[in-house]
Amino acid sequence: MRRSYLFITLTTIFLALGIVMSMGSWAKSNSSGNYAVLALLAAVCLLPIIINNLRHSLDVFEPIYAFVLSTFIYFVFVPLVQFTQDSFRFLGKDYSADAGWVTLLALLSLTGFYLGYYWRTNIPVWNKIVFAKGALKYPRMRALLWQLSFIIFGVFAMMTVLWIVIARVPLNTLWVIGQATYGDAWLLSSGPTIGYFYNARDSLIALILMLFVYRAKKRWPIIELGLLVALTLFFVGGGVRYRLLLLVLAVLFFYFLQRGERPRSWQYVLVAFLVFYFVIGGVGFFRGQTMQAGQLHGLAIGEDPYSVQDAWKILIDNSQISVSTAVLVHTIPEYHPYFYGRSFLNLFTQPIPRFLWPEKPTNFGQDFFDNLWPKGTTVPFWALFFLNFGPVAIVPGMILWGYISRRIYDAYSANPKDELHRIQLAVYWSFIIQMYGRGGDNFAFNVYGWVFLLAPVWIVLLLREKLSGYYQRRFESSDTSS
């Protein structure tokens, strides 16, 4: 890294910290300034869009826009709606006095992500994985890669089945629309978040796309489309909206990347409506519950009316991570000390099998979260750094995330016609939204979720490079001998 960039980075960090700290006291004591800091955050969100548009280099598939979109929705749009409705509350308590401080912390996270995203330096080990190359010009390469992808798909599909069996997930909770409720899967199962198996279903998205691109060129993708429909129904039935959102966006983005196109304005509107009405609203509504004859039952299609108003209410009610973050910053460090790294310990304990450590905790500090808010409440990923070391830790943590995001996009930019890099970018862009909104209370859960998501791509990338090198040496030796 050049010294000039290091100087600019450190200067920006100190300036950002200084601004946030100086404005933090004012924001905590002046709730009327909430609109001002929301406007400031919105302006910073728009910066890369405006600058890249002026430079004629705007590409909506850059991961930075997924982060910007998540920040804008969770910490500008939804809080603005709540302020106008006087509903910035959690369990009946008003936390609007903490809203300005939360917005400034979101601004700090955005600053860190920007710094990491535009930090141009190389890490050899990371580049070895992400930038792996390999040609398909040799005979049987495509067929071998399809077979390899199918074998890997079978492994991860079996792990998903094992999750259902070992965790004793009731089969009726795999179809929550009209039968069980979403909460039943957690209440009636035995360890529903068994790490290795629970996250295996995330890997299936990239694997189906790999099966699609490596099939025989003249064969209709009947197998791949069947698997895609089956996985969609599995996600819909389980009521897992974020994974369904990940699947829908990844497939749509991959479609445009394959065609070398970018969506038009009406296509943005159509996708936004589909996500709003069917994925977030629809699945969110029908995974809910209703009281009938003294018992809870899942809502059913055709029996329980669903409208646009329901979708809007679900969108706002389920996107209030700014409020839960306000609860967190209100509690820490005034009523509870920082964790000082304890939240990161499960990253190292997670790989230890339970037969070696039967009492292994799922998440260090889980008691704190259980006492702070109801199960299912979450905070943004960057809040984890605040939880452990305060505001000063947010920027370094986000620099790392921004750096990784940029390198994934750079791998695609260097090989825009490479199907694997297209798949990697499509699924990762979509995953940022999930990781942003679901990651502040379990570090290992998100890191290993990210690994499971992209591991199949990395495995095939590396094996393709090895196969390509093998065939190249083989053909070169045959040419020499002839």
C-alpha positions as CSV (number, residue, x, y, z in Angstrom):
1,M,0.0,0.0,0.0
2,R,1.3,3.4,-0.9
3,R,2.3,5.7,1.9
4,S,0.0,8.5,0.5
5,Y,-3.0,6.2,0.7
6,L,-2.1,5.1,4.2
7,F,-1.9,8.8,5.2
8,I,-5.2,9.6,3.6
9,T,-6.9,6.5,5.2
10,L,-5.7,7.3,8.7
11,T,-6.6,11.0,8.3
12,T,-10.1,10.1,7.1
13,I,-10.5,7.7,10.0
14,F,-9.5,10.2,12.6
15,L,-11.6,12.9,11.0
16,A,-14.6,10.6,10.8
17,L,-14.2,9.5,14.4
18,G,-13.7,13.1,15.5
19,I,-16.9,14.2,13.8
20,V,-18.9,11.3,15.1
21,M,-17.7,11.8,18.6
22,S,-18.2,15.5,18.6
23,M,-21.7,15.2,17.1
24,G,-22.5,12.2,19.3
25,S,-23.0,14.2,22.4
26,W,-25.1,16.7,20.6
27,A,-27.2,13.9,19.0
28,K,-27.8,12.2,22.3
29,S,-29.1,15.4,23.9
30,N,-30.9,16.9,20.9
31,S,-33.5,14.5,19.4
32,S,-34.8,17.2,17.2
33,G,-31.6,16.9,15.1
34,N,-32.6,13.4,13.9
35,Y,-33.7,14.7,10.6
36,A,-30.4,16.5,10.1
37,V,-28.2,13.5,10.7
38,L,-30.6,11.4,8.5
39,A,-30.1,13.9,5.7
40,L,-26.3,13.8,6.2
41,L,-26.3,10.0,6.0
42,A,-28.5,10.0,2.9
43,A,-26.1,12.4,1.2
44,V,-23.1,10.2,2.0
45,C,-25.0,7.2,0.6
46,L,-25.5,9.1,-2.6
47,L,-21.8,10.0,-3.0
48,P,-20.5,7.0,-5.0
49,I,-23.6,7.0,-7.2
50,I,-23.1,10.7,-8.1
51,I,-19.4,10.5,-8.5
52,N,-19.4,7.3,-10.6
53,N,-22.3,8.6,-12.7
54,L,-20.4,11.8,-13.5
55,R,-17.3,9.7,-14.4
56,H,-19.6,7.5,-16.6
57,S,-18.4,4.4,-14.6
58,L,-21.6,3.6,-12.7
59,D,-22.2,-0.2,-12.5
60,V,-25.1,-1.2,-10.3
61,F,-23.6,-4.6,-9.8
62,E,-20.7,-3.3,-7.8
63,P,-21.0,-4.6,-4.2
64,I,-20.7,-1.1,-2.8
65,Y,-24.3,-0.3,-4.0
66,A,-25.7,-3.3,-2.1
67,F,-24.1,-1.9,1.1
68,V,-25.3,1.6,0.3
69,L,-28.8,0.3,-0.4
70,S,-28.9,-1.6,2.9
71,T,-27.7,1.4,4.8
72,F,-30.3,3.7,3.1
73,I,-33.2,1.4,3.7
74,Y,-32.4,0.4,7.3
75,F,-31.0,3.7,8.6
76,V,-32.6,6.4,6.5
77,F,-35.8,5.3,4.9
78,V,-37.3,3.2,7.7
79,P,-36.3,5.6,10.6
80,L,-37.8,8.5,8.6
81,V,-41.1,6.6,8.3
82,Q,-41.0,5.9,12.1
83,F,-40.3,9.5,13.0
84,T,-43.2,10.7,11.0
85,Q,-45.4,8.1,12.7
86,D,-43.9,8.6,16.1
87,S,-43.1,4.9,16.3
88,F,-39.4,4.8,17.0
89,R,-40.1,2.5,19.9
90,F,-39.1,-0.9,21.2
91,L,-41.4,-2.9,23.5
92,G,-43.3,0.3,24.1
93,K,-40.3,2.5,25.0
94,D,-39.3,5.5,23.0
95,Y,-35.7,5.4,21.8
96,S,-35.8,8.5,19.5
97,A,-33.3,10.2,21.8
98,D,-30.7,7.6,20.7
99,A,-31.6,7.7,17.0
100,G,-29.2,10.4,16.1
101,W,-26.3,8.6,17.7
102,V,-27.3,5.4,15.9
103,T,-27.4,7.3,12.6
104,L,-23.9,8.7,13.2
105,L,-22.6,5.2,13.9
106,A,-24.1,4.0,10.6
107,L,-22.3,6.9,8.9
108,L,-19.1,5.7,10.5
109,S,-19.6,2.2,9.1
110,L,-20.3,3.6,5.7
111,T,-17.0,5.6,5.9
112,G,-15.1,2.5,6.8
113,F,-16.6,0.5,4.0
114,Y,-15.8,3.2,1.4
115,L,-12.2,3.3,2.6
116,G,-11.8,-0.5,2.3
117,Y,-13.6,-0.6,-1.0
118,Y,-11.3,1.9,-2.7
119,W,-8.2,0.6,-1.0
120,R,-6.0,-0.8,-3.8
121,T,-3.6,-3.3,-2.4
122,N,-2.9,-7.0,-2.9
123,I,-3.1,-10.0,-0.5
124,P,-1.5,-12.9,-2.4
125,V,-3.4,-15.7,-0.7
126,W,-6.7,-14.0,-1.2
127,N,-5.9,-13.3,-4.9
128,K,-4.9,-16.9,-5.4
129,I,-8.5,-17.9,-4.6
130,V,-10.6,-15.1,-6.0
131,F,-8.6,-14.5,-9.2
132,A,-8.1,-18.2,-10.1
133,K,-8.3,-18.7,-13.9
134,G,-8.8,-21.6,-16.2
135,A,-9.8,-22.1,-19.8
136,L,-12.6,-24.3,-21.2
137,K,-10.9,-24.8,-24.6
138,Y,-9.7,-28.3,-23.8
139,P,-11.9,-31.4,-24.5
140,R,-14.1,-32.7,-21.7
141,M,-13.4,-29.7,-19.5
142,R,-17.0,-28.6,-19.5
143,A,-18.3,-32.1,-18.8
144,L,-15.8,-32.6,-16.0
145,L,-16.8,-29.3,-14.4
146,W,-20.5,-30.2,-14.6
147,Q,-19.9,-33.5,-13.0
148,L,-17.7,-32.0,-10.3
149,S,-20.4,-29.3,-9.6
150,F,-23.1,-32.1,-9.4
151,I,-21.0,-34.1,-6.9
152,I,-20.5,-31.0,-4.7
153,F,-24.2,-30.2,-5.0
154,G,-25.0,-33.7,-3.8
155,V,-22.7,-33.2,-0.8
156,F,-24.3,-30.0,0.3
157,A,-27.8,-31.3,-0.4
158,M,-27.1,-34.3,1.8
159,M,-25.9,-31.9,4.5
160,T,-29.2,-30.0,4.3
161,V,-31.1,-33.3,4.7
162,L,-28.9,-34.2,7.6
163,W,-29.7,-30.9,9.2
164,I,-33.4,-31.8,9.0
165,V,-32.8,-35.3,10.5
166,I,-30.2,-34.5,13.2
167,A,-31.9,-31.3,14.4
168,R,-35.3,-33.2,14.3
169,V,-37.0,-30.4,12.4
170,P,-40.7,-31.3,12.1
171,L,-41.6,-31.8,8.5
172,N,-44.7,-29.6,8.8
173,T,-42.5,-26.6,9.7
174,L,-40.8,-26.9,6.3
175,W,-44.1,-25.6,4.9
176,V,-45.2,-22.8,7.2
177,I,-47.7,-21.4,4.7
178,G,-51.0,-22.7,6.1
179,Q,-49.7,-25.3,8.6
180,A,-47.1,-24.6,11.2
181,T,-45.8,-21.2,12.1
182,Y,-42.2,-20.0,11.5
183,G,-41.5,-20.1,15.3
184,D,-42.5,-23.7,15.5
185,A,-39.4,-24.7,13.7
186,W,-37.3,-23.2,16.5
187,L,-39.5,-24.3,19.4
188,L,-40.0,-27.9,18.2
189,S,-36.6,-28.6,16.8
190,S,-33.5,-29.8,18.6
191,G,-30.7,-27.4,17.8
192,P,-32.1,-25.9,14.6
193,T,-28.9,-23.9,13.9
194,I,-26.4,-26.8,13.7
195,G,-23.7,-24.8,12.1
196,Y,-22.2,-27.0,9.3
197,F,-25.6,-28.4,8.2
198,Y,-27.8,-25.4,8.7
199,N,-25.7,-23.2,6.4
200,A,-25.3,-25.9,3.7
201,R,-28.5,-24.9,2.0
202,D,-26.9,-21.5,1.2
203,S,-24.4,-23.2,-1.0
204,L,-27.0,-24.7,-3.3
205,I,-27.7,-21.4,-5.0
206,A,-24.3,-21.0,-6.5
207,L,-24.1,-24.7,-7.3
208,I,-27.3,-24.7,-9.3
209,L,-26.0,-21.8,-11.3
210,M,-22.7,-23.7,-11.9
211,L,-24.7,-26.7,-13.2
212,F,-26.5,-24.4,-15.5
213,V,-23.4,-22.9,-17.1
214,Y,-21.4,-26.1,-17.4
215,R,-24.2,-28.3,-18.9
216,A,-23.8,-29.5,-22.5
217,K,-24.4,-26.5,-24.7
218,K,-27.2,-28.1,-26.7
219,R,-29.0,-29.6,-23.7
220,W,-32.1,-27.8,-22.4
221,P,-31.5,-27.0,-18.6
222,I,-34.4,-29.1,-17.4
223,I,-32.4,-30.6,-14.5
224,E,-31.1,-27.2,-13.4
225,L,-34.5,-25.5,-13.7
226,G,-36.1,-28.3,-11.7
227,L,-33.5,-27.9,-8.9
228,L,-34.1,-24.1,-8.9
229,V,-37.8,-24.5,-8.6
230,A,-37.3,-27.1,-5.8
231,L,-35.0,-24.8,-3.9
232,T,-37.3,-21.9,-4.3
233,L,-40.2,-23.9,-2.8
234,F,-38.0,-25.1,0.0
235,F,-37.1,-21.5,0.9
236,V,-40.7,-20.3,0.5
237,G,-42.0,-23.3,2.6
238,G,-39.5,-22.6,5.3
239,G,-40.4,-19.0,5.5
240,V,-36.7,-18.0,5.1
241,R,-37.2,-14.6,3.5
242,Y,-33.5,-13.5,3.4
243,R,-32.5,-16.7,1.7
244,L,-35.3,-16.4,-0.8
245,L,-34.3,-12.8,-1.4
246,L,-30.7,-14.0,-1.9
247,L,-31.9,-16.7,-4.4
248,V,-34.1,-14.3,-6.4
249,L,-31.6,-11.5,-6.7
250,A,-28.7,-13.9,-7.5
251,V,-30.5,-15.5,-10.3
252,L,-31.7,-12.2,-11.8
253,F,-28.3,-10.6,-11.5
254,F,-26.6,-13.6,-13.0
255,Y,-29.1,-13.4,-15.9
256,F,-28.0,-9.8,-16.7
257,L,-24.3,-10.6,-16.2
258,Q,-24.6,-13.5,-18.6
259,R,-26.2,-11.3,-21.2
260,G,-23.7,-8.5,-20.6
261,E,-26.5,-6.1,-19.8
262,R,-27.7,-3.9,-17.0
263,P,-31.4,-3.6,-15.9
264,R,-33.5,-0.8,-17.4
265,S,-35.6,1.5,-15.3
266,W,-38.8,-0.5,-15.6
267,Q,-37.0,-3.7,-14.7
268,Y,-35.7,-2.0,-11.4
269,V,-39.3,-1.1,-10.6
270,L,-40.6,-4.6,-11.4
271,V,-37.9,-6.3,-9.3
272,A,-38.5,-3.9,-6.4
273,F,-42.2,-4.7,-6.5
274,L,-41.6,-8.5,-6.7
275,V,-39.3,-8.3,-3.7
276,F,-41.5,-6.0,-1.7
277,Y,-44.9,-7.8,-2.4
278,F,-43.9,-11.4,-2.7
279,V,-40.6,-12.1,-1.0
280,I,-40.6,-9.7,2.0
281,G,-44.3,-9.1,2.4
282,G,-45.9,-12.3,1.1
283,V,-43.6,-14.9,2.7
284,G,-43.4,-12.7,5.8
285,F,-47.2,-12.6,6.0
286,F,-47.8,-16.3,5.5
287,R,-45.1,-17.4,7.8
288,G,-46.9,-15.6,10.5
289,Q,-49.4,-17.0,12.9
290,T,-53.1,-16.6,13.9
291,M,-55.0,-17.8,17.0
292,Q,-57.7,-20.3,16.2
293,A,-59.5,-22.3,18.8
294,G,-57.0,-21.4,21.4
295,Q,-54.0,-22.6,19.3
296,L,-51.5,-20.9,17.0
297,H,-51.8,-21.9,13.3
298,G,-50.0,-20.7,10.2
299,L,-51.8,-18.4,7.9
300,A,-53.0,-20.1,4.7
301,I,-53.2,-18.9,1.1
302,G,-56.9,-18.4,0.1
303,E,-58.0,-18.4,3.7
304,D,-56.3,-15.3,5.1
305,P,-56.5,-12.1,3.0
306,Y,-53.2,-10.5,2.0
307,S,-52.9,-7.0,0.6
308,V,-50.4,-4.3,-0.3
309,Q,-51.0,-2.7,3.1
310,D,-50.0,-5.9,4.8
311,A,-46.8,-6.0,2.7
312,W,-46.0,-2.4,3.7
313,K,-46.6,-3.0,7.4
314,I,-44.4,-6.2,7.3
315,L,-41.6,-4.3,5.4
316,I,-41.5,-1.5,8.1
317,D,-42.0,-3.8,11.1
318,N,-39.3,-6.2,10.0
319,S,-36.8,-3.6,9.0
320,Q,-36.5,-1.8,12.3
321,I,-32.9,-2.7,13.1
322,S,-32.2,1.0,13.7
323,V,-34.5,0.7,16.8
324,S,-32.8,-2.5,18.0
325,T,-29.4,-0.8,17.5
326,A,-30.7,2.2,19.5
327,V,-31.5,-0.3,22.3
328,L,-28.0,-1.7,22.1
329,V,-26.2,1.7,22.2
330,H,-28.5,2.8,25.0
331,T,-27.4,-0.2,27.0
332,I,-23.7,-0.3,26.2
333,P,-21.5,0.9,27.8
334,E,-23.7,2.8,30.2
335,Y,-25.5,-0.3,31.7
336,H,-23.3,-3.1,30.4
337,P,-19.5,-3.0,29.6
338,Y,-18.1,-3.7,26.2
339,F,-17.5,-7.4,25.3
340,Y,-13.8,-6.8,24.5
341,G,-13.7,-9.5,21.9
342,R,-15.8,-12.2,23.5
343,S,-18.3,-12.1,20.6
344,F,-15.5,-13.2,18.2
345,L,-14.6,-16.3,20.1
346,N,-17.3,-18.5,18.5
347,L,-15.5,-18.0,15.2
348,F,-12.8,-20.3,16.7
349,T,-15.1,-22.6,18.7
350,Q,-17.6,-23.2,15.9
351,P,-15.5,-25.8,14.0
352,I,-15.1,-27.9,17.1
353,P,-17.6,-30.8,16.8
354,R,-20.1,-31.2,19.7
355,F,-19.1,-34.8,20.3
356,L,-15.8,-33.4,21.5
357,W,-17.4,-30.5,23.3
358,P,-21.1,-31.3,24.1
359,E,-21.6,-28.1,26.1
360,K,-20.2,-25.8,23.4
361,P,-22.0,-22.5,23.5
362,T,-23.8,-21.5,20.4
363,N,-22.9,-17.8,20.9
364,F,-20.8,-16.2,23.6
365,G,-22.9,-13.5,25.2
366,Q,-26.2,-15.0,24.2
367,D,-27.6,-14.5,27.7
368,F,-27.0,-10.7,27.2
369,F,-29.1,-10.7,24.0
370,D,-31.8,-12.9,25.4
371,N,-32.3,-10.5,28.3
372,L,-32.1,-7.4,26.0
373,W,-34.8,-8.3,23.5
374,P,-37.1,-11.0,22.2
375,K,-35.7,-13.9,20.1
376,G,-35.4,-13.0,16.4
377,T,-34.4,-9.4,17.0
378,T,-31.2,-8.4,15.3
379,V,-28.8,-5.5,14.6
380,P,-26.6,-4.7,11.7
381,F,-23.3,-6.5,11.2
382,W,-21.2,-3.4,12.1
383,A,-22.9,-3.2,15.5
384,L,-20.9,-6.2,16.5
385,F,-17.7,-4.1,16.4
386,F,-19.4,-1.4,18.5
387,L,-20.5,-4.1,21.0
388,N,-17.0,-5.3,21.6
389,F,-14.8,-2.2,21.4
390,G,-17.0,0.8,20.9
391,P,-17.2,3.3,17.9
392,V,-13.4,3.1,17.3
393,A,-13.7,-0.5,16.1
394,I,-16.4,0.1,13.5
395,V,-14.1,1.7,10.9
396,P,-11.4,-1.1,10.8
397,G,-14.1,-3.8,10.7
398,M,-15.8,-2.1,7.8
399,I,-12.5,-1.5,6.0
400,L,-12.0,-5.3,5.9
401,W,-15.5,-5.9,4.6
402,G,-15.2,-3.2,2.0
403,Y,-11.8,-4.5,0.8
404,I,-13.2,-8.1,0.4
405,S,-16.2,-6.7,-1.5
406,R,-14.0,-4.7,-3.9
407,R,-11.7,-7.7,-4.7
408,I,-14.7,-9.8,-5.6
409,Y,-15.8,-7.2,-8.1
410,D,-12.3,-6.8,-9.4
411,A,-12.1,-10.5,-10.1
412,Y,-15.2,-10.1,-12.2
413,S,-13.9,-7.0,-13.9
414,A,-10.7,-8.7,-14.9
415,N,-12.7,-11.7,-16.4
416,P,-16.2,-10.4,-17.2
417,K,-16.9,-13.3,-19.5
418,D,-15.9,-15.9,-16.9
419,E,-19.1,-17.7,-15.7
420,L,-17.7,-18.5,-12.2
421,H,-16.8,-14.9,-11.6
422,R,-20.2,-13.9,-12.7
423,I,-21.8,-16.4,-10.3
424,Q,-19.5,-15.2,-7.5
425,L,-20.5,-11.6,-8.0
426,A,-24.2,-12.3,-8.3
427,V,-24.5,-14.3,-5.1
428,Y,-22.2,-12.1,-3.1
429,W,-24.0,-8.9,-4.1
430,S,-27.2,-10.4,-2.8
431,F,-25.6,-11.8,0.3
432,I,-24.4,-8.3,1.4
433,I,-28.1,-7.3,2.1
434,Q,-28.6,-10.5,4.2
435,M,-25.3,-10.1,6.1
436,Y,-25.9,-6.4,6.7
437,G,-29.3,-6.8,8.3
438,R,-28.8,-10.1,10.2
439,G,-25.3,-10.2,11.5
440,G,-24.8,-8.1,14.6
441,D,-25.3,-10.7,17.3
442,N,-23.3,-13.7,16.0
443,F,-20.0,-13.1,14.2
444,A,-19.3,-16.8,13.3
445,F,-22.8,-17.3,11.9
446,N,-22.2,-14.7,9.3
447,V,-18.6,-15.5,8.5
448,Y,-19.3,-19.2,8.0
449,G,-22.5,-18.3,6.2
450,W,-20.3,-16.3,3.7
451,V,-17.8,-19.1,3.4
452,F,-20.6,-21.7,2.8
453,L,-22.1,-19.4,0.2
454,L,-19.0,-18.9,-1.9
455,A,-17.0,-22.1,-1.0
456,P,-18.4,-24.1,-4.0
457,V,-17.3,-21.3,-6.4
458,W,-13.8,-21.2,-4.9
459,I,-13.5,-25.0,-5.0
460,V,-14.4,-25.2,-8.6
461,L,-12.3,-22.1,-9.5
462,L,-9.2,-23.8,-8.0
463,L,-9.9,-27.2,-9.5
464,R,-10.6,-25.6,-12.9
465,E,-7.2,-23.9,-12.8
466,K,-5.6,-27.2,-11.9
467,L,-7.4,-29.1,-14.7
468,S,-6.6,-26.4,-17.2
469,G,-2.9,-26.6,-16.3
470,Y,-3.0,-30.4,-16.5
471,Y,-4.6,-30.3,-20.0
472,Q,-2.2,-27.6,-21.2
473,R,0.9,-29.6,-20.2
474,R,-0.7,-32.7,-21.7
475,F,-1.3,-31.1,-25.1
476,E,2.1,-29.4,-25.1
477,S,3.9,-32.7,-24.4
478,S,1.9,-34.4,-27.2
479,D,2.8,-31.6,-29.6
480,T,6.5,-31.9,-28.7
481,S,6.5,-35.6,-29.1
482,S,4.9,-35.4,-32.5
